[in-house]
């Protein structure tokens, strides 16, 4: 890989990342068109998943695309959906070379885009910066390969791992910089997920605020019985920002009807051990196209996700004070008898965030 190729491919990957949280169910792709060492067009998948990155870049380049190299952060699509295949668009524009790091595992593509380009006489190079591209596409790849979204579990806690006092007081454990980081993280995810206990105790909005973004994540609550207050902020704003309620088959039909009446989407999920199955919840969310979910608790939901091995990334925000053993723990009981029974995560980042410490971990 030349430094020239690495530079422009990293730019394409970076462009694609800007669309995270906005493009589902499509991948957030970036495309850079280069001719004679100069960028003649660039684009990323637009909100809602269309138009695709290649189409945006080609429109910007116009006739300058002829003879250019296209750097694309994921294999160009090869199927006719709501738009024609991007591989066909690159061929028609006269692009002579395509550099992409990853094959798209979507069965409708899965190497067909590369094959179409090569059959048209275009030189195609794959595998460059594959690890960086995999990281950027982690949510989309997880949904296609495993049928569920990528899950980030966030915990804001005291030094001793508590998320509230014994009386339930929790605002605010961490400082304003940490809270601003959370809003930015919500914007990079397709959905924010909380459990019923958190929805009842905190009456959260779960929206992105004060970040200057136009889109909002889907707000998801996992509540087996739908025993949630209909006068909550979520209920009152369901007609403006999507609210999805994942409930069990035994939820009261009157509550199902009432929540539908305020504009929420109701999703029936399976049970496991008498509780709402988190695996079923994530499967249903994946089936609806979500690729990245930001879970903000509470402790029971966090424990269930960890126990089932369904957390891909941990984000901790730790404040420099202690609440004590009487406080509420950030994670519920996991039933571990021996340390080797717990899942290990790999540290990716650790830094000061205002008066707090941010630490981010990935599945080992």
Protein Blocks (a to p, Z undefined) as FASTA:
>chain_A
ZZklmmmmmmmmmmmmmmgoklpcbdcddddddeehiafbdcdddehhiacfklmmmmmn
mmmlgopacddfbdcdfbdcfbccfklmmmmnopabdcdfbdcfbfklnomlmmmmmmno
pacdehiaklmmmmmmmmmmmmmmnopacddddddddfkopabdfkopabdfbdfklmmm
mmmmmmmpmbdcddfklmmmnopnkiaehklpabdcddddddfkopacfkbmklmmmmmp
ccdddddfkbcfklmmmmmmnopacdddddeehiacfklmmmmmmmnopabdcdebjfkl
mmmmmmnopafbdcddddfbdfbjkbccfbdcehiabfklpccdddfbdcdehjbccddd
ddZZ
